[in-house]
Each structure stands twice: as C-alpha cells, then as structure tokens.
C-alpha cells in the first residue's frame, strides 16, 4: 500500500514538472470517449493548426482529443530539451499518466509518424492504433524524389539560378541536415505543401488559422534548435521505418495511413511503399488535399478516423 502511494506521489510530481506553466497541453471532448493523441510535425513546429481547425470537430464526433507541443518545441519551447526520441517517449508516457489512460490512439502527422513508431516499438501494449497522416516512412526517398520534382520545375521554367542551387544540393551528403533543410525550403517556396485548388471550407479554415494571433506568434518563433538537436542526436534524416514497422508493429497494433494526392513531399512511390508496409486496404488517399489534409479535406478526414477508431 505504501509503495502504491509513493508511486502515485512520484508520478504526480513528474506530471507537475512536465505540464507546469511552460508545457503546452490541451484536451477536447469527454474523457470517457476513445482517446486520441495528436503528434505534430516538425521538428520545430507545434500542434496549433490542428488545434484551431480540427481538434474540437473531432471531439464533437465522439472522441477525447489531446493535443500538445513536444518538450522544447512550439508553445513548450521554454522547457529545456535534449531532443531525443527517448524524451518524446517519456512525454507520451506522462500524458497517459496525466489522463489515467491505459491505451491511446496516436494521430501522427508528418514527423509525428516517426515519433509514434518509436513510441510503439517500446510500448506496443499502450497503443491501440497509429494513424499516419502525411507521414514519410523513408526520409531519404522523399528527399530524393522531392529534389527530382524541384529540378524538373526549374528546368521547365528555365530557372538557371535555382538550378544552380539544385546542383549544389545534389553534391551534398544526402543524410546531412543541410540537404534536408534546403530541399524542404525549396519545396515550401514551390507550394508543395498546399493543394492547387482549396475548397471553400479549407479556405475558411486557413483564413481562421492565419489570422490567429497565437498562430502568428508561434510562426515567428520556430525553434530551429530542435531541428538541429534531433539531427545531431538521432540522425532522423536517414531513417527508414519500413523494416521496423513490419517486424515490430504489424501484428500488435492497428496501423492506418491517410495521405493527400497533391502532397508534394510524399511522392507516389513512397505511398506505394507505405501500402506494402501496413496493407493497401488500410491506406486512404484524399483527393484535392496536400500535407495538412485535416484542413484541406476535413470532413473526409474525420470520416476516415471514424471508420478506424471506435
């Protein structure tokens, strides 16, 4: 009995430190409903676009939705972070303790897919399902294909200046942080993260997000130390999740994927790799959506989640 009381005190103390004034976490919906934890992209980003657009609507459809910003990132950036996968795993464990949850559904966006996989490798019994959202499995593949797409665009436009940049990138170490960063910067400049024609609903949601003061403030304060930290400690730009998922997770956890047909940084061959890894029947492609497909096609996104998480 004394041991149980002591354990409770220690866990409460841990949660108090983690979720004090500096750590950002917020929940939506009834805690009795199926729990979903949103893992944001990055490194260096936050969960605010999902929170402003989708968290409450998902909760309204019968879920207990939790959003948070990883230690040292987003609205939790003032907390000292080591930027390791182990720290990310501890964050999720502490969230489960905070809400007294034995199992969780992980909604893993982009880089969050890597975090979800690493967590599930060590804690499969605590994970009901992983829904990969615009999440790459092979980082080297998406970087290579994105670079090829950029080169094609610049060649067609006779853009000699940017073709020189591409040539410089091609000569870099493909697992270096610079290679990763330059490619994604060019991808963003070429609107690889946005659908060509946004629906009216998506336009309204983006307008709501882009006019939000908290979103604007956090967009100005992206913590690039996290990008450098995760690369130094984990070399994430060279990771391929396919083997790990096939060996460690396929038989233990429900795995699903949802991707946009206009996502410029998730090429078609990467989607085929993902289908082969977690079963093509568990992967949905949403038309007219890109990387933030929970905004681009929100209704279809939520319907997909409802089919998978009961």
Protein Blocks (a to p, Z undefined) as FASTA:
>chain_A
ZZmmmmmmmmmmmmmmmmmmklgcddedjfkbccdddddedehiafklmmmmmmmmmmmn
opacdddddehiajllmpccehiaklmmmmmmmmmmmnopabdcdddehjlmmmmmmmmm
mmmmlpmbdcdehiafblmlmmmmmmmmmmmmmmmnopaklmmmmmmmmmpcfkbmklmm
mmmmmmmmnopmbcfbdcfklmmmmmmmmmpmklmmmmmmccfklmmmmmmmnommlgcf
klmmmmmmmmmpccdddddfklfklcfklmmmmmmmnopklcccdehiafklmlmmmmlm
mmmmmmmmZZ
